């Protein structure tokens, strides 16, 4: 969840990074008495995200600056739309401009890309989910943007759920430990509220995993045919997640195999920043 405190910590750090000893350009060139009006303009079509973050960049720079958001997070917009109105002391507006734009462009880019994936699978029962492939320190922001685009969040961190991946299973195999027994032992020690997911990369691994009573099985880098066979083999005994090789070109066909969830690292690690601009007028 993207909280006010998380926003203020990250934005304050970004402002400190960008102007550690002040904005000397604005201080030298712009009269202290000057005021500014600015419009946040969409230079391409997209889905908005990061409104509160954009506003925080200006509020933390100078509390006299006012930001009026004209669209809400999650709303689509067309090229040329005015997304926010900014008014206040010109020095502060110019100092905060880049940080506000950086967050809004990044988050709106993620929301826009996510919406494209969601649209591709809308005719199926599959949901699009993100992964932990996020920018360090900005996970809450990027995952908020995924939800704004109509997607869903995977586990937030390593502390949230058990997720046994190929390397975990490889260690068990090396030690001669039964996967089923190891998973059953873990489930017995866990809180009943803790979800357990296991990744497999072959059809012949499915039964041993399901025998432990896990909640979700991830079919990683399966062919379309093997995804169909895997869904049939699981037969509703667990939620089926597909991962690996997912792109806008492949996601529709993956969804049509009958999987419940498709996790897409590209939502956060490969999203292009959306082209937004701040048109400033000084008075």
C-alpha positions in Angstrom: 0.0 0.0 0.0 1.3 3.4 -0.9 1.0 5.5 2.3 1.4 9.2 2.8 4.5 8.6 4.9 6.0 6.4 2.2 5.3 9.1 -0.4 6.9 11.8 1.8 10.0 9.8 2.6 10.7 9.0 -1.1 9.8 12.4 -2.4 11.9 14.2 0.2 14.9 12.0 -0.6 14.4 12.8 -4.3 14.2 16.5 -3.7 17.3 16.3 -1.5 19.2 14.5 -4.3 18.1 17.0 -6.9 18.7 20.2 -5.0 21.0 19.4 -2.0 22.0 23.0 -1.5 19.0 24.6 -3.1 18.1 25.4 -6.7 20.7 28.0 -7.5 19.3 28.6 -11.1 15.9 29.7 -9.8 17.3 31.6 -6.9 19.6 33.6 -9.1 17.2 34.2 -12.0 13.7 34.2 -10.7 12.4 37.1 -8.5 11.4 35.9 -5.0 8.0 37.6 -5.5 7.2 35.9 -8.8 4.3 33.4 -9.0 3.7 30.6 -11.5 0.8 28.8 -13.0 1.6 25.4 -14.6 -0.4 22.7 -16.4 0.5 19.1 -16.3 -0.1 18.1 -19.9 -0.4 14.6 -21.5 1.8 14.5 -24.6 0.4 11.0 -25.3 -2.5 8.8 -24.4 -2.3 6.8 -21.3 -3.5 5.9 -17.8 -2.8 8.2 -14.9 -1.0 7.2 -11.8 1.0 9.1 -9.1 -1.3 12.1 -8.5 -0.6 12.3 -4.7 3.2 11.8 -5.4 3.2 14.5 -8.0 1.5 16.9 -5.6 3.8 16.0 -2.7 6.8 17.1 -4.7 5.4 20.7 -4.8 4.0 20.6 -1.2 7.3 19.5 0.3 9.2 22.1 -1.7 7.0 25.0 -0.7 3.7 24.5 1.2 2.3 27.6 -0.4 2.1 25.8 -3.8 -1.3 24.4 -4.6 -1.9 21.4 -6.9 -5.3 20.5 -8.3 -5.5 17.1 -9.8 -8.0 17.0 -12.7 -7.9 13.2 -13.2 -7.8 10.5 -10.6 -5.3 7.6 -10.4 -6.4 4.8 -12.7 -8.3 7.1 -15.1 -7.4 6.9 -18.8 -6.7 10.2 -20.7 -6.0 11.4 -24.2 -3.1 13.3 -25.7 -3.4 16.9 -24.8 -5.4 16.5 -21.6 -4.6 18.7 -18.6 -4.0 16.3 -15.7 -3.2 18.8 -13.0 -3.0 22.5 -12.3 -0.2 24.0 -10.2 -0.1 27.5 -8.7 2.3 29.2 -6.3 5.7 30.8 -5.8 7.6 30.4 -9.1 10.9 29.4 -7.5 9.3 26.4 -5.7 7.3 25.4 -8.8 10.5 25.3 -10.9 12.5 23.5 -8.2 9.9 20.7 -7.8 9.0 20.4 -11.5 11.4 17.6 -12.4 10.8 15.4 -9.3 7.1 15.7 -9.7 7.3 14.8 -13.4 9.7 11.9 -12.8 7.3 10.2 -10.4 4.2 10.8 -12.5 5.8 9.8 -15.8 7.2 6.6 -14.3 4.0 5.6 -12.5 1.8 6.5 -15.4 4.0 4.5 -17.8 3.6 1.4 -15.6 -0.2 1.9 -15.3 -0.5 2.4 -19.1 1.5 -0.7 -19.9 -0.4 -2.7 -17.3 -3.7 -1.6 -18.9 -2.5 -2.9 -22.2 -1.8 -6.4 -20.7 -5.2 -6.4 -18.9 -7.0 -5.6 -22.1 -5.3 -8.5 -23.9 -6.8 -11.0 -21.4 -10.1 -9.4 -20.7 -12.0 -12.1 -22.4 -10.5 -14.8 -20.1 -10.6 -15.4 -16.4 -6.9 -14.7 -16.0 -5.6 -11.8 -13.9 -2.4 -9.9 -14.6 0.0 -9.7 -11.7 3.4 -7.9 -11.1 6.5 -9.4 -9.6 9.3 -8.4 -7.2 11.3 -7.1 -10.2 10.9 -3.5 -9.0 13.2 -0.5 -8.6 14.8 -0.8 -5.1 13.1 1.6 -2.7 10.2 2.3 -5.0 8.2 -1.0 -4.9 5.2 0.6 -3.3 5.0 3.3 -6.0 5.4 0.9 -8.9 2.9 -1.6 -7.5 0.4 1.1 -6.8 0.7 2.0 -10.5 0.1 -1.6 -11.5 -3.2 -1.6 -9.6 -4.1 1.7 -11.3 -3.6 0.0 -14.6 -6.1 -2.8 -13.6 -3.5 -5.3 -12.6 -2.9 -7.1 -9.3 0.0 -7.3 -6.9 1.9 -10.5 -6.2 3.5 -11.0 -2.7 5.0 -7.7 -1.6 8.2 -9.1 -0.1 10.0 -12.3 0.9 8.3 -12.0 4.3 4.7 -12.2 3.0 4.3 -15.7 1.7 6.2 -18.9 1.1 7.3 -19.2 -2.6 9.5 -22.1 -3.3 11.2 -21.6 -6.6 13.5 -23.8 -8.7 16.6 -23.0 -6.7 14.8 -24.0 -3.5 13.7 -27.3 -5.0 17.2 -27.9 -6.4 18.7 -27.7 -2.9 16.1 -30.2 -1.6 16.9 -32.6 -4.4 20.6 -32.2 -3.7 20.0 -33.1 -0.1 17.7 -36.0 -1.0 14.7 -34.5 0.7 11.2 -35.2 -0.5 9.6 -32.1 -1.9 6.2 -33.2 -0.6 7.5 -33.9 2.9 9.4 -30.6 3.0 6.4 -28.6 1.9 4.1 -30.4 4.3 6.5 -29.8 7.2 6.7 -26.0 6.3 2.9 -25.8 6.1 2.5 -27.4 9.5 4.8 -24.8 11.0 3.2 -21.8 9.2 0.3 -19.6 10.3 -2.9 -20.8 8.6 -3.1 -17.3 7.0 0.3 -17.7 5.2 0.0 -18.6 1.5 2.3 -21.2 0.0 3.2 -21.2 -3.7 5.6 -23.5 -5.5 7.3 -23.0 -8.9 7.8 -26.0 -11.2 9.3 -26.2 -14.7 8.2 -29.7 -15.7 4.9 -31.4 -15.8 6.3 -34.4 -13.9 6.9 -32.2 -10.8 3.2 -31.2 -10.4 1.9 -34.2 -8.5 4.5 -34.1 -5.8 3.9 -30.4 -5.2 0.1 -30.7 -5.1 0.3 -33.6 -2.7 1.5 -31.2 0.0 -1.7 -29.2 -0.2 -0.1 -25.9 -1.5 -2.3 -22.9 -2.5 -0.7 -21.9 -5.8 1.5 -23.7 -8.4 3.5 -21.6 -10.8 4.2 -23.2 -14.2 7.4 -21.5 -15.3 8.4 -21.2 -18.9 6.0 -23.8 -20.1 5.0 -24.1 -23.7 1.4 -23.3 -24.5 0.6 -27.0 -24.9 2.2 -27.9 -21.6 0.3 -25.0 -19.9 -2.9 -26.5 -21.1 -1.9 -30.0 -19.9 -0.8 -28.5 -16.6 -4.1 -26.7 -16.0 -5.9 -30.0 -16.8 -3.6 -31.9 -14.5 -4.0 -29.5 -11.6 -7.8 -29.8 -12.1 -8.7 -27.0 -9.6 -6.6 -28.4 -6.8 -4.6 -25.1 -6.6 -4.5 -21.7 -8.3 -2.4 -22.0 -11.5 0.0 -19.2 -12.3 2.0 -18.9 -15.5 5.3 -17.0 -15.7 8.2 -16.7 -18.1 8.2 -15.6 -21.7 5.2 -13.2 -21.2 4.9 -10.2 -23.5 2.1 -8.3 -25.1 2.5 -10.6 -28.1 2.2 -13.8 -26.0 -0.1 -12.9 -23.1 -3.4 -13.5 -24.9 -2.5 -17.1 -25.9 -1.1 -17.8 -22.4 -4.4 -16.6 -20.8 -6.4 -18.8 -23.2 -4.8 -22.0 -21.8 -6.9 -21.5 -18.7 -4.4 -20.3 -16.2 -5.7 -18.2 -13.3 -2.8 -15.7 -12.9 -0.1 -14.5 -15.3 2.8 -12.8 -13.6 4.7 -10.2 -15.7 8.0 -8.8 -14.6 7.9 -6.4 -17.6 5.2 -4.4 -16.0 7.7 -2.8 -13.7 11.2 -3.6 -15.0 10.5 -2.6 -18.7 7.8 0.0 -18.6 8.6 3.2 -20.5 8.0 6.5 -18.8 5.0 8.2 -20.2 5.5 11.6 -21.9 4.1 14.2 -19.6 5.1 17.8 -19.5 4.7 20.8 -17.2 3.8 24.0 -19.1 4.8 26.9 -16.8 3.8 30.6 -17.0 5.5 33.1 -14.7 3.8 36.3 -13.5 
